[in-house]
Amino acid sequence: MRLLIAAAALAALGATPALAALKKGDKAPDFTAEGYQAGKPLHFSLADARKKGPVVLYFFPAAETQGCNIEAKMFADASDQFKAAGATLIGVTAGNLNKLASFSADTEKCSGKFPVAADPGAKIAKQYDSVLAMKPDWSDRTSYVIAKDGTVVHAYTKMDPTEHVSQTLGAVKALKAK
């Protein structure tokens, strides 16, 4: 019986949206990572990206999974709006890294419009306290907007992928309006 109660509690925890660990005003940890854009390898540096303007950093659990495919397509479709607002967009994942190159180029996902970076062992996600509770070697679905000075100006965590683009785009536009 205790095992059943523990399993139910764990399942409820996984189904409940968590709050993003880094909050507005926190300093975002700089990182570098290898990744892909349009199937081509690249090296990403958060510090270098911040020099150009705000950065939308979104963590997603795993390439080629249903929710992550939806989220990537939504970010790809909105990528011109992020660019127009002066923001750099980067997706980071610890899951299904062997599928990341094709995921980055697939027209039903990223469409080559923004880079996706590999996070083996969820090391970057751990710095951001954005690990998936039920699978701690994978990233949680958390989106951040990071200002040029490295300050978190917006954070949003929810497994449902449908609001991450509107949340981050709204924050980027508000930042630009200041």
Backbone as CSV, one residue per row, in Angstrom:
resi,resn,N_x,N_y,N_z,CA_x,CA_y,CA_z,C_x,C_y,C_z
1,MET,0.811,-1.191,0.000,0.000,0.000,0.000,0.862,1.267,0.000
2,ARG,1.928,1.257,0.818,2.817,2.422,0.863,3.443,2.678,-0.501
3,LEU,3.808,1.613,-1.192,4.398,1.755,-2.509,3.402,2.391,-3.474
4,LEU,2.147,2.000,-3.388,1.112,2.563,-4.244,0.920,4.047,-3.948
5,ILE,0.911,4.430,-2.688,0.756,5.836,-2.299,1.965,6.641,-2.773
6,ALA,3.155,6.095,-2.612,4.367,6.778,-3.054,4.362,6.963,-4.570
7,ALA,3.931,5.946,-5.290,3.873,6.034,-6.751,2.857,7.088,-7.182
8,ALA,1.717,7.143,-6.511,0.696,8.143,-6.829,1.207,9.553,-6.539
9,ALA,1.909,9.722,-5.447,2.471,11.032,-5.103,3.509,11.466,-6.128
10,LEU,4.339,10.532,-6.558,5.344,10.841,-7.563,4.687,11.211,-8.889
11,ALA,3.659,10.500,-9.267,2.944,10.802,-10.505,2.292,12.174,-10.432
12,ALA,1.716,12.513,-9.292,1.093,13.825,-9.125,2.135,14.932,-9.205
13,LEU,3.291,14.700,-8.633,4.372,15.671,-8.692,4.796,15.915,-10.127
14,GLY,4.913,14.870,-10.898,5.312,15.003,-12.294,4.259,15.701,-13.134
15,ALA,2.990,15.596,-12.758,1.916,16.206,-13.522,1.696,17.663,-13.146
16,THR,2.187,18.088,-11.999,2.004,19.445,-11.528,3.064,20.348,-12.133
17,PRO,2.652,21.506,-12.688,3.667,22.395,-13.220,4.561,22.898,-12.106
18,ALA,5.850,22.838,-12.326,6.802,23.342,-11.348,7.063,24.812,-11.631
19,LEU,7.552,25.506,-10.647,7.950,26.883,-10.857,9.390,26.892,-11.342
20,ALA,9.700,27.805,-12.242,11.074,27.919,-12.722,11.974,28.240,-11.539
21,ALA,13.093,27.571,-11.460,13.985,27.726,-10.320,14.639,29.102,-10.298
22,LEU,15.122,29.575,-11.448,15.670,30.921,-11.487,14.512,31.892,-11.615
23,LYS,14.566,32.943,-10.863,13.476,33.921,-10.843,13.919,35.223,-11.509
24,LYS,12.957,36.056,-11.793,13.220,37.390,-12.328,14.207,38.094,-11.397
25,GLY,15.260,38.636,-11.986,16.288,39.326,-11.213,17.510,38.482,-10.901
26,ASP,17.396,37.155,-11.017,18.546,36.273,-10.790,19.554,36.426,-11.922
27,LYS,20.784,36.131,-11.620,21.842,36.114,-12.637,21.803,34.757,-13.346
28,ALA,21.723,34.789,-14.674,21.707,33.554,-15.468,23.136,33.051,-15.630
29,PRO,23.383,31.788,-15.324,24.735,31.245,-15.510,25.125,31.226,-16.995
30,ASP,26.304,31.759,-17.301,26.808,31.661,-18.673,27.208,30.214,-18.953
31,PHE,27.092,29.805,-20.185,27.482,28.448,-20.587,27.871,28.456,-22.056
32,THR,28.582,27.431,-22.434,28.851,27.153,-23.847,28.367,25.737,-24.109
33,ALA,27.971,25.487,-25.343,27.468,24.151,-25.683,27.620,23.911,-27.170
34,GLU,27.764,22.652,-27.511,27.776,22.237,-28.914,26.336,21.944,-29.328
35,GLY,26.024,22.241,-30.566,24.666,21.998,-31.026,24.589,21.994,-32.534
36,TYR,23.382,22.285,-33.031,23.116,22.250,-34.463,22.123,23.335,-34.835
37,GLN,22.263,23.816,-36.050,21.244,24.650,-36.671,21.147,24.211,-38.110
38,ALA,19.953,23.881,-38.541,19.715,23.375,-39.896,20.589,22.159,-40.198
39,GLY,20.849,21.345,-39.165,21.625,20.126,-39.328,23.126,20.320,-39.308
40,LYS,23.586,21.565,-39.225,25.020,21.851,-39.228,25.518,22.092,-37.806
41,PRO,26.667,21.518,-37.457,27.195,21.688,-36.099,27.553,23.154,-35.816
42,LEU,27.407,23.549,-34.570,27.777,24.890,-34.148,28.205,24.885,-32.693
43,HIS,28.860,25.962,-32.301,29.252,26.188,-30.909,28.465,27.404,-30.436
44,PHE,27.757,27.268,-29.324,26.944,28.363,-28.793,27.544,28.858,-27.483
45,SER,27.627,30.171,-27.345,28.076,30.811,-26.113,27.004,31.795,-25.667
46,LEU,26.463,31.603,-24.475,25.454,32.528,-23.965,26.048,33.926,-23.819
47,ALA,27.265,34.036,-23.316,27.900,35.349,-23.137,28.002,36.085,-24.471
48,ASP,28.394,35.381,-25.527,28.495,36.011,-26.841,27.114,36.409,-27.365
49,ALA,26.124,35.569,-27.178,24.764,35.866,-27.648,24.193,37.082,-26.920
50,ARG,24.481,37.211,-25.627,23.957,38.346,-24.856,24.512,39.682,-25.330
51,LYS,25.680,39.680,-25.940,26.263,40.924,-26.454,25.381,41.546,-27.534
52,LYS,24.598,40.725,-28.217,23.736,41.189,-29.308,22.375,41.678,-28.804
53,GLY,21.981,41.254,-27.614,20.659,41.611,-27.093,20.140,40.503,-26.202
54,PRO,18.850,40.548,-25.889,18.296,39.518,-25.011,18.352,38.136,-25.652
55,VAL,18.367,37.123,-24.793,18.406,35.730,-25.245,17.190,35.005,-24.686
56,VAL,16.502,34.296,-25.556,15.428,33.397,-25.128,16.053,32.012,-25.089
57,LEU,16.193,31.502,-23.876,16.761,30.174,-23.629,15.620,29.277,-23.217
58,TYR,15.351,28.273,-24.040,14.291,27.351,-23.638,14.851,25.941,-23.547
59,PHE,14.578,25.332,-22.394,14.947,23.940,-22.157,13.767,23.076,-22.556
60,PHE,14.060,21.946,-23.214,13.005,21.001,-23.571,13.503,19.602,-23.257
61,PRO,12.588,18.699,-22.874,13.018,17.374,-22.412,13.809,16.553,-23.423
62,ALA,13.311,16.397,-24.648,13.999,15.502,-25.585,13.564,15.760,-27.018
63,ALA,14.537,15.777,-27.913,14.249,15.898,-29.338,13.400,14.717,-29.788
64,GLU,12.529,14.994,-30.746,11.684,13.959,-31.349,10.691,13.334,-30.379
65,THR,10.164,14.147,-29.475,9.048,13.715,-28.633,7.889,14.666,-28.904
66,GLN,6.687,14.227,-28.654,5.501,14.961,-29.092,5.479,16.415,-28.630
67,GLY,5.584,16.664,-27.345,5.526,18.035,-26.831,6.683,18.890,-27.322
68,CYS,7.848,18.297,-27.416,9.036,19.037,-27.863,8.950,19.374,-29.344
69,ASN,8.363,18.492,-30.129,8.156,18.774,-31.546,7.207,19.955,-31.724
70,ILE,6.125,19.971,-30.944,5.154,21.069,-31.000,5.831,22.377,-30.606
71,GLU,6.563,22.350,-29.500,7.213,23.564,-29.002,8.246,24.088,-30.003
72,ALA,9.057,23.215,-30.574,10.070,23.640,-31.538,9.417,24.280,-32.762
73,LYS,8.340,23.692,-33.241,7.626,24.243,-34.394,7.067,25.626,-34.065
74,MET,6.538,25.789,-32.864,5.991,27.086,-32.461,7.103,28.142,-32.375
75,PHE,8.260,27.767,-31.808,9.382,28.710,-31.766,9.877,29.018,-33.181
76,ALA,9.950,28.025,-34.039,10.393,28.257,-35.424,9.440,29.211,-36.142
77,ASP,8.145,28.992,-35.965,7.156,29.851,-36.612,7.232,31.294,-36.111
78,ALA,7.661,31.497,-34.871,7.757,32.839,-34.287,9.169,33.417,-34.354
79,SER,10.106,32.694,-34.952,11.510,33.123,-34.915,11.728,34.510,-35.527
80,ASP,11.000,34.856,-36.572,11.156,36.190,-37.168,10.697,37.286,-36.204
81,GLN,9.685,36.994,-35.401,9.224,37.972,-34.409,10.275,38.178,-33.317
82,PHE,10.929,37.090,-32.906,11.996,37.217,-31.914,13.151,38.037,-32.495
83,LYS,13.527,37.751,-33.736,14.609,38.501,-34.387,14.253,39.971,-34.503
84,ALA,13.015,40.272,-34.897,12.582,41.664,-35.041,12.658,42.414,-33.706
85,ALA,12.498,41.687,-32.616,12.594,42.293,-31.281,14.031,42.294,-30.762
86,GLY,14.979,41.817,-31.579,16.392,41.838,-31.210,16.856,40.685,-30.357
87,ALA,16.059,39.633,-30.257,16.388,38.503,-29.377,17.021,37.348,-30.134
88,THR,17.943,36.680,-29.464,18.522,35.430,-29.942,17.744,34.292,-29.292
89,LEU,17.428,33.284,-30.056,16.666,32.133,-29.581,17.569,30.908,-29.570
90,ILE,17.538,30.138,-28.473,18.313,28.892,-28.369,17.502,27.867,-27.582
91,GLY,17.407,26.663,-28.118,16.803,25.543,-27.402,17.910,24.650,-26.863
92,VAL,17.726,24.123,-25.662,18.721,23.250,-25.040,18.019,22.005,-24.514
93,THR,18.608,20.839,-24.781,18.029,19.585,-24.305,19.097,18.603,-23.856
94,ALA,18.698,17.768,-22.933,19.567,16.673,-22.483,19.073,15.331,-23.020
95,GLY,17.932,15.326,-23.695,17.333,14.065,-24.129,17.440,13.814,-25.615
96,ASN,17.660,12.560,-25.994,17.726,12.113,-27.391,18.747,12.915,-28.201
97,LEU,19.928,13.069,-27.651,20.962,13.886,-28.297,21.360,13.344,-29.661
98,ASN,21.225,12.046,-29.865,21.557,11.443,-31.157,20.591,11.881,-32.265
99,LYS,19.488,12.497,-31.919,18.493,12.942,-32.901,18.518,14.456,-33.110
100,LEU,19.419,15.147,-32.421,19.409,16.609,-32.410,19.725,17.231,-33.770
101,ALA,20.651,16.681,-34.517,21.008,17.251,-35.822,19.816,17.223,-36.776
102,SER,19.158,16.087,-36.885,18.003,16.001,-37.791,16.829,16.816,-37.263
103,PHE,16.651,16.855,-35.948,15.603,17.655,-35.307,15.770,19.129,-35.671
104,SER,17.016,19.615,-35.688,17.281,21.028,-35.957,16.925,21.427,-37.390
105,ALA,16.969,20.481,-38.297,16.723,20.771,-39.712,15.303,20.445,-40.166
106,ASP,14.604,19.615,-39.448,13.284,19.129,-39.853,12.282,20.280,-39.972
107,THR,11.606,20.365,-41.107,10.650,21.453,-41.338,9.402,21.346,-40.468
108,GLU,9.165,20.226,-39.853,8.045,20.079,-38.923,8.460,20.383,-37.481
109,LYS,9.728,20.732,-37.304,10.223,21.068,-35.964,10.928,22.416,-36.033
110,CYS,12.220,22.447,-35.898,12.991,23.703,-35.828,13.122,24.421,-37.172
111,SER,13.045,23.694,-38.249,13.148,24.264,-39.603,14.447,25.010,-39.852
112,GLY,15.476,24.740,-39.061,16.749,25.415,-39.243,16.742,26.873,-38.835
113,LYS,15.702,27.317,-38.155,15.537,28.746,-37.854,16.257,29.214,-36.597
114,PHE,16.663,28.282,-35.747,17.372,28.649,-34.522,18.204,27.447,-34.084
115,PRO,19.247,27.691,-33.297,20.083,26.575,-32.848,19.448,25.796,-31.698
116,VAL,19.789,24.523,-31.654,19.458,23.675,-30.506,20.772,23.074,-30.017
117,ALA,20.967,23.142,-28.716,22.236,22.706,-28.137,22.059,21.447,-27.306
118,ALA,23.097,20.642,-27.314,23.131,19.391,-26.553,23.602,19.671,-25.129
119,ASP,22.949,19.032,-24.189,23.279,19.183,-22.770,23.439,17.798,-22.142
120,PRO,24.539,17.096,-22.482,24.732,15.738,-21.954,24.704,15.728,-20.423
121,GLY,23.891,14.826,-19.880,23.784,14.710,-18.426,23.054,15.861,-17.769
122,ALA,22.423,16.720,-18.548,21.653,17.869,-18.054,22.494,18.809,-17.187
123,LYS,23.762,18.963,-17.525,24.654,19.826,-16.731,24.223,21.289,-16.772
124,ILE,23.850,21.785,-17.957,23.383,23.168,-18.058,22.039,23.303,-17.361
125,ALA,21.146,22.356,-17.613,19.834,22.388,-16.969,19.966,22.411,-15.450
126,LYS,20.925,21.694,-14.904,21.133,21.694,-13.449,21.554,23.064,-12.955
127,GLN,22.371,23.785,-13.730,22.759,25.143,-13.345,21.546,26.063,-13.263
128,TYR,20.550,25.770,-14.068,19.325,26.562,-14.114,18.204,25.923,-13.285
129,ASP,18.517,24.848,-12.561,17.520,24.093,-11.802,16.325,23.741,-12.679
130,SER,16.608,23.348,-13.900,15.572,23.011,-14.876,15.724,21.563,-15.321
131,VAL,15.708,20.657,-14.358,15.777,19.241,-14.687,14.407,18.614,-14.507
132,LEU,14.143,17.604,-15.275,12.859,16.906,-15.225,12.833,16.022,-13.986
133,ALA,11.901,16.264,-13.095,11.855,15.553,-11.812,11.803,14.039,-11.997
134,MET,11.019,13.578,-12.974,10.856,12.137,-13.151,12.013,11.501,-13.922
135,LYS,12.848,12.315,-14.541,13.981,11.808,-15.315,15.101,12.846,-15.208
136,PRO,15.845,12.860,-14.097,16.789,13.945,-13.806,17.976,14.094,-14.763
137,ASP,18.146,13.172,-15.698,19.184,13.360,-16.705,18.640,14.079,-17.942
138,TRP,17.393,14.496,-17.891,16.766,15.244,-18.970,16.378,16.624,-18.469
139,SER,16.186,17.543,-19.383,15.767,18.900,-19.065,14.260,18.935,-18.825
140,ASP,13.865,19.867,-17.981,12.446,20.176,-17.806,12.051,21.122,-18.949
141,ARG,10.777,21.414,-19.094,10.330,22.383,-20.100,10.243,23.746,-19.402
142,THR,11.318,24.500,-19.497,11.421,25.810,-18.860,11.979,26.796,-19.865
143,SER,11.379,27.973,-19.918,11.826,29.025,-20.832,12.237,30.256,-20.039
144,TYR,13.358,30.834,-20.447,13.875,32.041,-19.814,14.089,33.126,-20.855
145,VAL,13.918,34.367,-20.427,14.376,35.519,-21.192,15.476,36.149,-20.354
146,ILE,16.646,36.285,-20.972,17.833,36.785,-20.282,18.248,38.091,-20.945
147,ALA,18.394,39.141,-20.140,18.781,40.461,-20.652,20.263,40.487,-21.017
148,LYS,20.672,41.537,-21.713,22.070,41.692,-22.126,23.027,41.619,-20.947
149,ASP,22.596,42.116,-19.783,23.474,42.116,-18.606,23.509,40.773,-17.882
150,GLY,22.784,39.782,-18.406,22.783,38.448,-17.808,21.712,38.225,-16.762
151,THR,20.838,39.182,-16.581,19.763,39.066,-15.599,18.551,38.354,-16.208
152,VAL,17.973,37.456,-15.444,16.729,36.809,-15.867,15.611,37.839,-15.757
153,VAL,14.934,38.098,-16.877,13.816,39.036,-16.858,12.466,38.318,-16.941
154,HIS,12.506,37.029,-17.278,11.265,36.247,-17.331,11.622,34.762,-17.240
155,ALA,10.812,34.025,-16.507,10.983,32.574,-16.397,9.605,31.924,-16.393
156,TYR,9.493,30.808,-17.105,8.209,30.116,-17.214,8.463,28.618,-17.322
157,THR,7.838,27.855,-16.434,7.963,26.395,-16.456,6.581,25.776,-16.511
158,LYS,6.373,24.949,-17.518,5.138,24.185,-17.627,5.359,23.115,-18.681
159,MET,4.944,21.882,-18.404,5.139,20.805,-19.370,4.315,20.998,-20.637
160,ASP,3.177,21.662,-20.548,2.392,21.974,-21.737,3.198,22.971,-22.577
161,PRO,3.540,22.621,-23.817,4.415,23.481,-24.617,3.734,24.700,-25.236
162,THR,2.428,24.796,-25.161,1.704,25.760,-25.987,1.841,27.225,-25.571
163,GLU,2.257,27.528,-24.370,2.344,28.929,-23.944,3.769,29.473,-23.880
164,HIS,4.770,28.644,-24.108,6.155,29.097,-23.960,6.511,30.213,-24.947
165,VAL,6.056,30.126,-26.175,6.368,31.154,-27.156,5.692,32.465,-26.777
166,SER,4.408,32.440,-26.463,3.721,33.693,-26.125,4.289,34.309,-24.844
167,GLN,4.642,33.475,-23.883,5.244,33.965,-22.644,6.565,34.684,-22.919
168,THR,7.450,34.041,-23.656,8.779,34.619,-23.886,8.730,35.783,-24.871
169,LEU,7.909,35.687,-25.892,7.805,36.775,-26.859,7.237,38.024,-26.190
170,GLY,6.256,37.841,-25.333,5.711,38.977,-24.585,6.770,39.641,-23.717
171,ALA,7.592,38.831,-23.077,8.655,39.372,-22.215,9.719,40.095,-23.039
172,VAL,10.064,39.556,-24.199,11.054,40.202,-25.071,10.519,41.539,-25.568
173,LYS,9.263,41.566,-25.981,8.662,42.815,-26.472,8.586,43.853,-25.350
174,ALA,8.268,43.426,-24.145,8.220,44.356,-23.005,9.608,44.909,-22.705
175,LEU,10.608,44.067,-22.827,11.989,44.496,-22.591,12.419,45.513,-23.650
176,LYS,12.025,45.273,-24.887,12.375,46.186,-25.973,11.684,47.532,-25.795
177,ALA,10.473,47.521,-25.255,9.698,48.746,-25.075,10.277,49.662,-23.981
178,LYS,11.127,49.105,-23.122,11.692,49.907,-22.025,12.683,50.921,-22.516
